[in-house]
Amino acid sequence: MVGTWKWQDKDYQIPLRFPLDGATAYLYFDKSNSGKLDRHILWEGKLLIKITSPTKKLLRSINSNSTASEEAADKIYRYYEEVFDKFEAIARSVGKMKNLTVSEKVSKKSFYEDGPLSTDKITWWIENNKPKIFTPTLKKGRRRLNPLFNKEQIITKAKWKNMQEAIDAHDYPSEELLELLRIRSKLEWRQKKIATIESAILVETMLRAYGRQVLLTLGISRTKLKSLKDDMSFNTVLNIVLPLSLTKTELKKVDKHLKSVDLLRKIRNDVVHGNIEDDEIDENNVRTGIEGALVLVDLLQKKIK
């Protein structure tokens, strides 16, 4: 949802043009029926993609009623994803839309079955011909349940009772744990890269604080501690300082969580250094790492004074 200010009918006929690989995309806003107000709140738009030199293979695919149509479907959907990301980037930067809220991209299945807003169909045409509805035959894959309806998201009567007991006992999570829980939800909304980086930063920050405390208790001066700052890396504190400072019982309880957080650390490093792209990130490893981070942060908070 975006707004316009003092736009006239002619202004809505001017699209944003996005050069794409082998095509040009034109993004139009649909005018809002909001009376004579200067400010219009817009809910809908239109995306026109012009492929200048379509191949015969693409034309056969878009005309097909079989699974051969999926090639064209993939190409069009990739264009939609690219324009979606580029519009967000330019709206936030040049458009200075500080409070822009962006919904999740619709799935390819929803894109073609119902249209992006469940109201429009995808149409295509060759210049000077009448538009045709494009309804490709998509291969059936495993359907991912909307995160809003996952089992963990449902509040049962037992959960309701437990929540009240926690409220009565003022048993609220710490700021750090709450932030980790927020980050975990980003992962469920397919924001793998963000969830990886943010969770790793949070754990690293707490580990560094814990490492400094351990060294101070061992008699290391604050002056010496400053000179050791660069040596107090995520890896060093997680895999050396922390294990050595725990009792055998404590270490046994958190050992598997240390390993999962260490893997999260490695994934973060790969992301930051550009070694892997978002779609190459193993979601299960990130999820296990965040679950391990929750256990680790809870332990560290009990130990950091």
Sine and cosine of phi, psi and omega as CSV:
sin_phi,cos_phi,sin_psi,cos_psi,sin_omega,cos_omega
0.00,0.00,0.80,-0.60,0.03,-1.00
-0.73,-0.69,0.12,-0.99,0.02,-1.00
-0.78,-0.63,0.41,-0.91,0.10,-1.00
-0.85,-0.53,0.35,-0.94,-0.04,-1.00
-0.78,-0.63,0.89,-0.46,0.04,-1.00
0.83,0.56,0.65,0.76,0.10,-1.00
-1.00,0.10,0.62,-0.78,0.09,-1.00
-0.97,-0.25,0.13,-0.99,-0.03,-1.00
-0.80,0.59,-0.66,0.75,-0.05,-1.00
-0.91,0.42,-0.47,0.88,-0.01,-1.00
-0.93,0.37,-0.50,0.86,0.00,-1.00
-0.97,0.25,-0.14,0.99,0.04,-1.00
-1.00,-0.02,-0.02,1.00,-0.01,-1.00
-0.98,-0.20,0.92,-0.39,-0.05,-1.00
-1.00,0.00,0.27,-0.96,0.27,-0.96
-1.00,0.08,0.74,-0.67,-0.03,-1.00
-0.97,-0.26,0.80,-0.61,-0.01,-1.00
-0.89,-0.45,0.93,-0.37,0.10,-0.99
-0.92,0.39,0.78,-0.63,0.02,-1.00
-0.84,-0.55,0.09,-1.00,0.03,-1.00
-0.95,0.31,0.96,-0.27,0.02,-1.00
0.98,0.19,0.18,0.98,-0.05,-1.00
-0.36,-0.93,0.17,-0.98,0.14,-0.99
-0.77,-0.64,0.73,-0.68,0.01,-1.00
-0.96,-0.26,0.65,-0.76,0.02,-1.00
-0.86,-0.51,0.88,-0.48,-0.02,-1.00
-0.96,-0.28,0.89,-0.46,0.01,-1.00
-0.95,-0.33,0.57,-0.82,0.20,-0.98
-1.00,0.02,0.59,-0.81,0.13,-0.99
-1.00,-0.03,0.73,-0.68,-0.06,-1.00
-0.91,0.42,0.64,-0.77,0.04,-1.00
-1.00,0.00,0.61,-0.79,0.08,-1.00
-1.00,-0.02,0.95,0.30,-0.06,-1.00
-0.91,-0.41,0.57,0.82,0.10,-0.99
0.95,0.30,-0.59,-0.81,-0.08,-1.00
-0.99,-0.16,0.27,0.96,0.00,-1.00
-0.93,0.36,0.53,-0.85,0.05,-1.00
-0.96,0.30,-0.51,0.86,-0.03,-1.00
-0.99,-0.12,0.81,-0.58,0.04,-1.00
-0.91,-0.42,0.75,-0.66,0.08,-1.00
-1.00,-0.09,0.83,-0.56,-0.11,-0.99
-0.95,-0.32,0.70,-0.72,-0.01,-1.00
-0.92,-0.39,-0.33,0.94,-0.13,-0.99
-0.73,-0.68,0.34,-0.94,0.06,-1.00
-0.49,-0.87,-0.01,-1.00,0.02,-1.00
-0.71,-0.70,0.72,-0.69,0.03,-1.00
-0.92,-0.38,0.88,-0.48,0.03,-1.00
-0.93,-0.36,0.81,-0.58,0.01,-1.00
-0.91,-0.43,0.86,-0.51,-0.02,-1.00
-0.95,-0.31,0.92,-0.39,0.05,-1.00
-1.00,-0.09,0.92,-0.39,-0.17,-0.98
-0.95,0.31,-0.62,0.79,-0.03,-1.00
-0.72,-0.69,0.96,0.30,-0.02,-1.00
-0.90,0.43,0.66,-0.76,0.03,-1.00
-0.97,0.22,0.33,-0.94,0.05,-1.00
-0.88,0.47,-0.58,0.81,0.01,-1.00
-0.89,0.45,-0.66,0.75,0.02,-1.00
-0.92,0.40,-0.66,0.75,0.01,-1.00
-0.90,0.43,-0.63,0.78,0.07,-1.00
-0.90,0.44,-0.64,0.77,-0.03,-1.00
-0.91,0.41,-0.68,0.73,-0.06,-1.00
-0.96,0.27,-0.31,0.95,0.05,-1.00
-1.00,-0.03,-0.14,0.99,-0.11,-0.99
-0.99,0.14,0.52,-0.86,0.10,-0.99
-0.97,-0.26,0.14,0.99,-0.03,-1.00
-0.95,-0.32,-0.13,-0.99,0.01,-1.00
-0.91,0.41,-0.19,0.98,0.07,-1.00
-0.90,0.44,-0.35,0.94,-0.01,-1.00
-0.95,0.31,-0.21,0.98,-0.06,-1.00
-0.92,0.38,-0.44,0.90,0.02,-1.00
-0.89,0.46,-0.72,0.69,0.04,-1.00
-0.92,0.40,-0.63,0.78,0.01,-1.00
-0.87,0.49,-0.68,0.74,0.01,-1.00
-0.89,0.45,-0.68,0.73,-0.05,-1.00
-0.90,0.44,-0.73,0.68,0.00,-1.00
-0.90,0.44,-0.67,0.74,-0.03,-1.00
-0.91,0.41,-0.60,0.80,0.05,-1.00
-0.90,0.43,-0.60,0.80,0.08,-1.00
-0.89,0.46,-0.69,0.72,0.03,-1.00
-0.85,0.52,-0.72,0.69,-0.02,-1.00
-0.88,0.47,-0.66,0.75,-0.04,-1.00
-0.91,0.40,-0.69,0.72,0.01,-1.00
-0.92,0.40,-0.64,0.77,0.04,-1.00
-0.81,0.58,-0.77,0.64,-0.05,-1.00
-0.93,0.36,-0.66,0.75,-0.04,-1.00
-0.93,0.35,-0.60,0.80,0.04,-1.00
-0.90,0.43,-0.69,0.73,0.02,-1.00
-0.87,0.49,-0.70,0.71,-0.04,-1.00
-0.88,0.47,-0.71,0.70,-0.06,-1.00
-0.97,0.25,-0.50,0.86,0.04,-1.00
-0.93,0.37,-0.64,0.77,-0.01,-1.00
-0.95,0.30,-0.60,0.80,-0.08,-1.00
-1.00,0.05,-0.97,0.25,-0.05,-1.00
-0.94,0.34,-0.61,0.79,0.02,-1.00
-0.96,0.26,-0.21,0.98,0.06,-1.00
0.81,0.58,0.58,0.81,0.02,-1.00
-1.00,0.07,1.00,0.09,-0.10,-0.99
-0.91,0.42,-0.53,0.85,-0.10,-1.00
-0.96,-0.28,0.40,0.92,-0.01,-1.00
-0.90,0.45,0.80,-0.60,0.08,-1.00
-0.95,-0.31,0.84,-0.54,-0.07,-1.00
-0.93,-0.36,0.81,-0.58,0.04,-1.00
-0.98,0.21,0.21,-0.98,0.04,-1.00
-0.94,0.35,0.57,-0.82,0.09,-1.00
-0.87,0.49,0.61,-0.79,0.07,-1.00
-0.94,0.33,0.49,-0.87,0.02,-1.00
-0.94,0.35,0.32,-0.95,0.02,-1.00
-0.88,0.48,-0.61,0.79,0.00,-1.00
-0.88,0.47,-0.75,0.66,0.00,-1.00
-0.92,0.39,-0.58,0.82,-0.01,-1.00
-0.84,0.55,-0.65,0.76,-0.05,-1.00
-1.00,-0.09,-0.47,0.88,-0.02,-1.00
-0.98,0.22,-0.68,0.74,-0.12,-0.99
-0.87,-0.49,-0.17,0.99,-0.16,-0.99
1.00,0.08,0.39,-0.92,-0.07,-1.00
-0.84,0.55,-0.50,0.86,-0.01,-1.00
-0.89,-0.45,0.36,0.93,0.00,-1.00
0.86,0.51,0.37,0.93,0.02,-1.00
-0.78,-0.63,-0.48,0.88,-0.10,-0.99
-0.94,-0.33,0.51,-0.86,0.11,-0.99
-0.98,-0.20,0.42,-0.91,0.07,-1.00
-0.99,0.12,0.83,-0.56,0.01,-1.00
-0.88,-0.48,0.38,-0.92,0.04,-1.00
-0.58,-0.82,0.39,-0.92,0.06,-1.00
-0.31,-0.95,0.45,-0.89,0.16,-0.99
-1.00,0.00,0.63,-0.77,-0.11,-0.99
-0.72,0.70,0.71,-0.70,0.01,-1.00
0.97,0.24,0.05,1.00,0.07,-1.00
-0.96,-0.29,0.22,-0.98,0.00,-1.00
-0.98,0.22,0.58,-0.81,0.02,-1.00
-0.91,0.42,0.55,-0.84,0.07,-1.00
-0.83,-0.55,0.53,-0.85,0.05,-1.00
-0.98,0.21,0.73,-0.69,0.01,-1.00
-0.98,-0.22,0.93,-0.36,0.03,-1.00
-0.82,-0.57,0.99,0.12,-0.06,-1.00
-0.93,0.37,0.42,-0.91,0.10,-0.99
-1.00,-0.03,0.94,-0.34,-0.07,-1.00
-0.99,-0.12,0.59,-0.81,0.06,-1.00
-0.92,0.40,0.67,-0.74,-0.01,-1.00
-0.98,0.19,0.81,-0.59,0.07,-1.00
-0.86,-0.52,-0.01,-1.00,0.01,-1.00
-0.94,0.35,0.82,-0.57,-0.04,-1.00
-0.99,0.13,0.79,-0.61,0.01,-1.00
-1.00,0.04,0.78,-0.62,-0.02,-1.00
-0.94,0.34,0.69,-0.73,0.07,-1.00
-0.82,0.58,0.77,-0.64,-0.02,-1.00
-0.80,0.59,-0.44,0.90,0.00,-1.00
-0.92,0.39,-0.34,0.94,-0.08,-1.00
-0.90,-0.44,0.23,0.97,0.10,-1.00
-0.90,0.43,0.39,-0.92,-0.01,-1.00
-0.83,0.55,-0.65,0.76,-0.04,-1.00
-0.92,0.39,-0.36,0.93,-0.06,-1.00
-0.99,0.12,-0.35,0.94,-0.06,-1.00
-0.98,0.18,0.74,-0.68,0.05,-1.00
-1.00,-0.04,0.93,-0.36,0.05,-1.00
-1.00,0.09,0.13,-0.99,0.04,-1.00
-0.90,0.44,-0.58,0.81,0.02,-1.00
-0.91,0.41,-0.68,0.73,0.04,-1.00
-0.89,0.47,-0.65,0.76,-0.01,-1.00
-0.86,0.51,-0.68,0.74,0.01,-1.00
-0.91,0.41,-0.69,0.72,0.01,-1.00
-0.89,0.45,-0.60,0.80,0.01,-1.00
-0.90,0.44,-0.66,0.75,0.02,-1.00
-0.91,0.42,-0.65,0.76,0.03,-1.00
-0.89,0.46,-0.63,0.77,0.02,-1.00
-0.92,0.39,-0.64,0.77,0.03,-1.00
-0.89,0.46,-0.71,0.70,-0.01,-1.00
-0.88,0.47,-0.55,0.83,-0.03,-1.00
-1.00,-0.02,0.06,1.00,-0.06,-1.00
0.82,0.57,0.59,0.81,-0.06,-1.00
-1.00,-0.05,0.96,0.29,0.01,-1.00
-0.99,-0.15,0.49,-0.87,0.01,-1.00
-0.93,0.36,0.44,-0.90,0.07,-1.00
-0.92,0.39,0.22,-0.97,0.00,-1.00
-0.86,0.51,-0.64,0.77,-0.03,-1.00
-0.92,0.38,-0.70,0.72,0.02,-1.00
-0.91,0.41,-0.64,0.77,0.02,-1.00
-0.89,0.45,-0.64,0.77,0.01,-1.00
-0.91,0.41,-0.62,0.78,0.06,-1.00
-0.90,0.44,-0.62,0.78,0.03,-1.00
-0.91,0.42,-0.61,0.79,0.06,-1.00
-0.91,0.41,-0.67,0.74,0.01,-1.00
-0.89,0.45,-0.64,0.77,0.02,-1.00
-0.86,0.51,-0.60,0.80,0.00,-1.00
-0.93,0.38,-0.48,0.88,0.05,-1.00
-0.89,0.45,-0.58,0.81,0.02,-1.00
-0.89,0.46,-0.63,0.78,0.01,-1.00
-0.92,0.40,-0.39,0.92,0.04,-1.00
-0.99,-0.13,0.40,0.92,0.14,-0.99
0.95,0.31,0.29,0.96,0.04,-1.00
-1.00,-0.05,0.92,0.39,-0.13,-0.99
-0.91,0.42,-0.70,0.71,-0.05,-1.00
-0.90,0.43,-0.72,0.70,-0.01,-1.00
-0.90,0.44,-0.71,0.71,0.00,-1.00
-0.88,0.47,-0.63,0.78,0.01,-1.00
-0.90,0.44,-0.78,0.62,-0.07,-1.00
-0.91,0.41,-0.74,0.67,-0.09,-1.00
-0.92,0.40,-0.67,0.75,0.00,-1.00
-0.92,0.40,-0.64,0.77,0.00,-1.00
-0.91,0.41,-0.65,0.76,0.01,-1.00
-0.89,0.46,-0.69,0.73,-0.02,-1.00
-0.89,0.46,-0.73,0.69,0.00,-1.00
-0.91,0.40,-0.67,0.74,-0.01,-1.00
-0.87,0.49,-0.66,0.75,0.00,-1.00
-0.87,0.50,-0.70,0.71,0.00,-1.00
-0.94,0.34,-0.60,0.80,0.01,-1.00
-0.91,0.42,-0.64,0.77,0.03,-1.00
-0.88,0.47,-0.69,0.73,0.02,-1.00
-0.88,0.47,-0.65,0.76,0.01,-1.00
-0.92,0.39,-0.67,0.74,0.01,-1.00
-0.88,0.48,-0.65,0.76,0.03,-1.00
-0.89,0.45,-0.66,0.75,-0.01,-1.00
-0.90,0.44,-0.66,0.75,0.00,-1.00
-0.88,0.47,-0.71,0.71,-0.03,-1.00
-0.92,0.39,-0.58,0.81,0.04,-1.00
-0.90,0.43,-0.65,0.76,0.01,-1.00
-0.93,0.38,-0.37,0.93,0.03,-1.00
-1.00,0.07,-0.01,1.00,0.07,-1.00
0.99,-0.14,0.11,0.99,0.05,-1.00
-0.95,0.32,0.76,-0.65,-0.02,-1.00
-0.95,0.31,0.38,-0.92,0.02,-1.00
-0.91,0.42,-0.54,0.84,0.04,-1.00
-0.90,0.43,-0.72,0.69,0.03,-1.00
-0.90,0.43,-0.58,0.81,-0.02,-1.00
-0.88,0.47,-0.61,0.79,0.02,-1.00
-0.90,0.44,-0.62,0.78,0.00,-1.00
-0.95,0.31,-0.35,0.94,0.01,-1.00
-1.00,-0.05,0.06,1.00,-0.09,-1.00
-0.80,0.60,-0.73,0.69,-0.05,-1.00
-0.94,0.35,-0.37,0.93,0.00,-1.00
-1.00,0.09,-0.20,0.98,0.00,-1.00
-1.00,0.06,0.89,0.45,-0.05,-1.00
-0.98,0.20,0.24,-0.97,0.07,-1.00
-0.80,0.60,-0.75,0.66,-0.04,-1.00
-0.89,0.46,-0.70,0.72,-0.05,-1.00
-0.90,0.44,-0.75,0.66,-0.05,-1.00
-0.94,0.35,-0.66,0.75,-0.05,-1.00
-0.92,0.40,-0.71,0.71,-0.16,-0.99
-0.98,-0.18,-0.18,0.98,-0.01,-1.00
-0.83,-0.55,-0.88,0.48,-0.09,-1.00
-0.89,0.45,-0.77,0.64,-0.05,-1.00
-0.89,0.45,-0.78,0.63,0.00,-1.00
-0.85,0.52,-0.62,0.78,-0.02,-1.00
-0.94,0.34,-0.37,0.93,-0.05,-1.00
-1.00,-0.04,-0.11,0.99,-0.03,-1.00
-0.99,-0.12,0.43,-0.90,0.11,-0.99
-0.97,0.26,0.25,-0.97,0.01,-1.00
-0.86,0.51,-0.62,0.78,0.01,-1.00
-0.92,0.40,-0.70,0.71,0.01,-1.00
-0.89,0.45,-0.68,0.73,-0.03,-1.00
-0.90,0.43,-0.62,0.78,0.01,-1.00
-0.90,0.44,-0.60,0.80,-0.02,-1.00
-0.94,0.34,-0.54,0.84,-0.12,-0.99
-0.94,-0.34,0.03,1.00,-0.10,-1.00
-0.82,0.57,-0.75,0.67,-0.02,-1.00
-0.91,0.41,-0.50,0.87,0.02,-1.00
-0.96,0.28,-0.56,0.83,0.09,-1.00
-0.88,0.48,-0.67,0.75,-0.01,-1.00
-0.91,0.42,-0.66,0.75,-0.02,-1.00
-0.94,0.35,-0.60,0.80,0.05,-1.00
-0.94,0.34,-0.57,0.82,0.04,-1.00
-0.90,0.44,-0.63,0.78,0.06,-1.00
-0.92,0.40,-0.63,0.78,0.07,-1.00
-0.87,0.50,-0.65,0.76,0.04,-1.00
-0.87,0.50,-0.69,0.72,-0.02,-1.00
-0.92,0.40,-0.63,0.78,0.04,-1.00
-0.91,0.43,-0.67,0.74,0.04,-1.00
-0.85,0.53,-0.70,0.72,0.00,-1.00
-0.88,0.47,-0.66,0.75,0.02,-1.00
-0.90,0.44,-0.63,0.77,0.01,-1.00
-0.92,0.40,-0.75,0.66,-0.05,-1.00
-0.89,0.46,-0.60,0.80,-0.04,-1.00
-1.00,-0.01,0.10,1.00,0.08,-1.00
0.96,0.27,0.36,0.93,-0.02,-1.00
-0.98,0.19,-0.42,0.91,0.03,-1.00
-0.69,-0.72,0.49,-0.87,0.06,-1.00
-1.00,-0.08,0.16,-0.99,-0.06,-1.00
-0.83,0.55,-0.69,0.72,-0.06,-1.00
-0.96,0.28,-0.14,0.99,0.03,-1.00
-1.00,-0.08,-0.14,0.99,-0.02,-1.00
-0.96,0.28,0.78,-0.63,0.04,-1.00
-0.98,0.22,0.95,-0.31,-0.07,-1.00
-0.87,0.49,-0.62,0.78,-0.02,-1.00
-0.90,0.43,-0.62,0.79,0.02,-1.00
-0.92,0.39,-0.63,0.78,0.03,-1.00
-0.92,0.39,-0.68,0.73,0.00,-1.00
-0.88,0.47,-0.71,0.70,0.03,-1.00
-0.89,0.45,-0.60,0.80,0.03,-1.00
-0.90,0.44,-0.65,0.76,0.01,-1.00
-0.93,0.36,-0.63,0.78,0.06,-1.00
-0.89,0.46,-0.65,0.76,0.06,-1.00
-0.91,0.42,-0.61,0.79,0.02,-1.00
-0.89,0.45,-0.60,0.80,0.04,-1.00
-0.88,0.48,-0.68,0.74,0.02,-1.00
-0.92,0.39,-0.68,0.73,-0.05,-1.00
-0.92,0.40,-0.69,0.72,0.00,-1.00
-0.89,0.45,-0.65,0.76,0.03,-1.00
-0.88,0.48,-0.66,0.75,0.03,-1.00
-0.91,0.41,-0.71,0.70,-0.04,-1.00
-0.89,0.45,-0.62,0.78,-0.01,-1.00
-0.90,0.44,-0.51,0.86,0.03,-1.00
-0.97,0.26,-0.38,0.92,-0.06,-1.00
-0.99,-0.15,-0.48,0.88,-0.01,-1.00
-0.98,0.20,0.79,-0.61,-0.02,-1.00
-0.99,-0.12,0.00,0.00,0.00,0.00
